[in-house]
């Protein structure tokens, strides 16, 4: 009953910028932390950035100063602004959200993932 839909990925030249978005929908009572992860071919998925519902952020060292995570709580959407992109940023980017759902009087907390969006940075 919860979906995370990502958009905004694509091809960009090194040094360029992209903004990816992820909107959560469904039987959402609240969303705690949201984040972005990425996975390059042949590599493990890694944390890119996270943001709490109050706006506290955390970034991987490799993207600090270049990427900015933000969220619009009213829209249940998390964004990742990627600047000064490098070829090594090429990966499938996945959004993640810690969501409390409600169905009638039943509340459940779960970890949800988007389908991923490809970001390719050319040299």
Number of C-alpha atoms within 10 A of each C-alpha: 9 15 16 22 18 23 17 15 18 14 15 18 14 17 14 14 17 19 16 22 23 30 19 23 14 11 15 19 13 15 19 14 19 28 26 26 19 22 19 16 9 6 9 9 15 14 17 24 23 24 22 17 16 10 15 11 16 16 19 13 10 11 17 12 11 13 21 20 24 22 21 12 14 6 11 17 21 26 23 23 14 20 17 15 23 19 15 13 20 20 21 18 27 26 30 22 26 18 21 17 19 16 11 7 5 7 11 11 15 12 11 15 22 19 15 22 21 20 22 20 21 16 11
